[in-house]
Amino acid sequence: MIGNTRKTGPSLSDFDFSEPAELFGGGSWNKSHKTVAYRRFETSAEAIRYLMEELDETARRPCVLEVNDLRLSHIDVRRLYDRKDYPLKRRPRKETDAT
C-alpha cells in the first residue's frame, strides 16, 4: 500500500437517528448464528439498537443498514451506537461484547 489509501466510511457527523431505516442482512456460513434477511425500522436508532443488542458480531458483519441513500457497515453502526448523542437507552455491555 502506497501512502494512506485506506478507505473511510461515510461522514456520520450530522446523522439523523429519527430517519427510517432498512436492514439488509447476509447469510452466515455457520448456521448456529442468527442471521437477518431484511427488516424495516421506523427509526435508524431502533435499527442500530437491534443490530448491536440482538445480533452477535458474526451476524452483524454482513449486514448493511440503509438510511436514505446512506449505506452503513457494521463498523459505521458501532460508531453510531457508541456516540454520546445516541438517543435510545443502551443495554449494559457484557464482558464478551466485541468492539
C-alpha positions as CSV (number, residue, x, y, z in Angstrom):
1,M,0.0,0.0,0.0
2,I,1.4,3.4,-1.0
3,G,0.6,6.4,1.1
4,N,-2.7,6.5,3.0
5,T,-5.2,4.8,0.7
6,R,-7.3,3.3,3.5
7,K,-11.0,3.6,2.5
8,T,-13.1,5.5,5.1
9,G,-16.8,5.2,5.7
10,P,-19.5,7.9,5.2
11,S,-19.5,11.1,7.2
12,L,-21.7,10.4,10.2
13,S,-21.3,13.8,11.9
14,D,-24.8,15.0,11.1
15,F,-26.6,11.6,11.2
16,D,-30.3,11.8,11.9
17,F,-31.3,8.9,14.3
18,S,-35.0,9.6,13.6
19,E,-34.9,8.7,9.9
20,P,-36.5,5.3,8.8
21,A,-34.0,2.5,8.1
22,E,-33.8,-0.7,6.2
23,L,-31.6,-3.6,7.3
24,F,-30.2,-5.9,4.6
25,G,-28.5,-9.0,6.0
26,G,-26.3,-11.6,4.6
27,G,-26.2,-15.3,5.2
28,S,-23.8,-16.9,7.6
29,W,-21.7,-19.9,6.8
30,N,-22.2,-21.0,10.4
31,K,-25.9,-21.9,10.7
32,S,-25.7,-21.7,14.6
33,H,-25.6,-17.9,14.3
34,K,-28.7,-15.8,14.0
35,T,-29.0,-14.2,10.5
36,V,-31.2,-11.4,9.1
37,A,-32.6,-11.3,5.6
38,Y,-34.4,-8.0,5.5
39,R,-36.1,-5.7,8.1
40,R,-37.6,-2.2,8.1
41,F,-37.4,0.1,11.2
42,E,-39.4,3.3,11.9
43,T,-36.1,4.9,13.1
44,S,-32.5,4.3,12.4
45,A,-31.9,4.4,16.2
46,E,-34.1,1.3,16.6
47,A,-32.3,-0.4,13.8
48,I,-28.9,0.4,15.3
49,R,-30.1,-0.9,18.7
50,Y,-31.4,-4.1,17.1
51,L,-28.1,-4.7,15.3
52,M,-26.0,-4.0,18.4
53,E,-28.1,-5.7,21.1
54,E,-29.8,-8.6,19.3
55,L,-27.2,-9.9,16.9
56,D,-23.8,-11.1,17.7
57,E,-20.7,-9.8,15.9
58,T,-20.7,-12.6,13.4
59,A,-24.3,-11.9,12.3
60,R,-23.7,-8.1,12.2
61,R,-20.7,-8.3,9.8
62,P,-22.5,-9.0,6.6
63,C,-25.4,-6.6,7.4
64,V,-25.9,-3.2,5.7
65,L,-28.1,-0.6,7.2
66,E,-29.6,1.8,4.7
67,V,-30.8,5.2,5.8
68,N,-32.0,7.4,2.9
69,D,-29.2,6.8,0.4
70,L,-26.5,6.2,3.0
71,R,-25.3,2.6,3.4
72,L,-23.7,1.8,6.7
73,S,-21.5,-1.2,7.5
74,H,-21.3,-2.9,10.9
75,I,-18.4,-0.6,11.7
76,D,-20.4,2.5,11.0
77,V,-23.3,1.2,13.1
78,R,-20.9,0.5,16.0
79,R,-19.6,4.1,15.8
80,L,-23.2,5.5,15.8
81,Y,-24.2,3.3,18.7
82,D,-21.2,4.4,20.8
83,R,-21.9,8.1,20.2
84,K,-22.9,10.3,23.2
85,D,-25.9,11.6,21.3
86,Y,-27.4,8.1,20.5
87,P,-31.0,8.7,21.6
88,L,-32.1,5.3,23.0
89,K,-31.2,3.7,26.3
90,R,-28.4,1.1,25.8
91,R,-28.3,-2.4,27.3
92,P,-25.4,-2.7,29.7
93,R,-22.4,-4.2,27.9
94,K,-21.3,-7.7,28.6
95,E,-17.7,-8.7,29.0
96,T,-17.9,-10.7,25.8
97,D,-19.2,-7.8,23.6
98,A,-16.6,-7.2,20.9
99,T,-15.9,-3.7,19.7
